[in-house]
Each structure stands twice: as C-alpha cells, then as structure tokens.
Amino acid sequence: MGRKIAAGNWKMNLTLAEAESFISEFSTGDWPADVEVIFAVPFPYLISLNALAGNRITIAAQNCSDQTEGAFTGEVSAKMLDSASITTVIIGHSERRMYYHETHEILKAKVDQALAFGLTPVFCCGEPLEVREAGTHRHLVSQQIEDSLFHLDSEAFRRLIIAYEPVWAIGTGVTASPEQAQEMHAYIRGVVESKYGSFIAKHLPILYGGSVKANNAKMLFAQEDVDGGLVGGASLITSEFLQITNSF
Ligand code: 13P
C-alpha cells in the first residue's frame, strides 16, 4: 500500500443544505493524518463545500468537459473548476460511460483537459457483468486504460489516481471479494508497469469501488495493491464513511 485514499462519490444526491451539514459534521471527525479524504460532489456545491471543508478534506468534481470553453451548453470545463480552486475530478465513471455514452476517446480528451489545468483526474475503469462472465474483463480494463491514458508522458501519468470499479458491484450490494479486487489491481499495476516502468506503477494509487461499506473496507484495504476506496452509497452516511476512513 502506498497512499491511503478514502474517496466518496455522492453522485446526484443531497440538497445543498444537507451537503453543507454533512461536511460540517464530517470535518469534526477523526481519522489518521496519512489518510486522504476526498468527496466528489455535485457542481453547484463545489465552492461552498470547499470553503467549509478545511484542509483535511478535498472537494472534487464528478466530471468535466472534454472542451476548454465555448458554446457547450450545460458543460463545466476543467478550466472553470481550476478557476474555482477545485483540484480533483472524477473522469470516466461507469455511469457516465453508460448513460452519457462517454467513449475512450472522449475520456482521453477529458483527462487531457484536467491535466492541462492542473487537476488530478480520478480515472475510473471496470467491466460490466457480461464481460466478467465472458472472462474478458482483463482485456477490457487494459483497453480502457490504454486508450484513454497511454498517450500521456510519465510526468503527466504520475499525477493520476485510478479507480477500479467493476460495474456489477456498483450500487448492488455485491462487493468484489478482496481476492478479486487484489487480482485486478495487481493486473492494472502490471499494465501500467509495462508502459511506464515499475517506479510509476508502484506509486500509482489504485482505489477499489463497488459496494464498499464499513463492514468490508478493512478486508479490501488490507490487500497489497488496494490503496483505498471510491465509495458511493456509504459516503452519504457520516458515521459509515468515517469508519471507512479508519479502515486502513
Ligand atoms: P456504491 O459504493 O454505491 O456501490 O458506488 C460505487 C461507485 O460507483 C463509486 O464511484
């Protein structure tokens, strides 16, 4: 284990008032100083939550545009996020890939936008159930990484965080077993090593996502190649997520 990262992805949940009271309450909690805590929150809340969060919590965006600026109604660019002092952005979540048809090519452009404006991309990869059942999940995940990330030079690549989120485990209550998570994380590290070498691969944070809860986080985070979690549902409950931040 390298860095220790507990990241919450709130998705499209909570009102502003609920979000503000969550962060106010959560920021009084205790977790080890070496655990990095991130909450990816809805766009309209970024600025006020960032002001509330204090320096132990990073407030992140859940998405950014593949364009810098211009006539793209409804989009939010990495340039805008940076101008609002946001440092981190999720890119390529499976829900964006599925519902908004984000292709490997689009995600590549989003990663470039984020890096160009100094943001840390949390790049998500992971296979749907039918791909896992067909036994081609390793191939798909390496394709996702190669097609959207392997154009980067080492200097850029080392700024990434990767999240492995098997789609069959997201919001289903079915978690990958610690062994399944470890196996895929080690595989991803190997894919990265083949292109960028062992130093960068070893230091790349790889988070696991998919039904991480307070009662399974310890087992998952204990795996050698699991550097933390990207947590959906359980990040909406203060006490539960606090327990997760204390599971390293
Ligand atoms: P759940 O933790 O609700 O399964 O969601 C995982 C996820 O999609 C985090 O990005």
Residues whose N, C-alpha, C, O or C-beta is under 5 A from the ligand:
A	BS01	13P	N9 A169 I170 G171 T172 G209 G210 S211 V212 L230 V231 G232 G233 A234
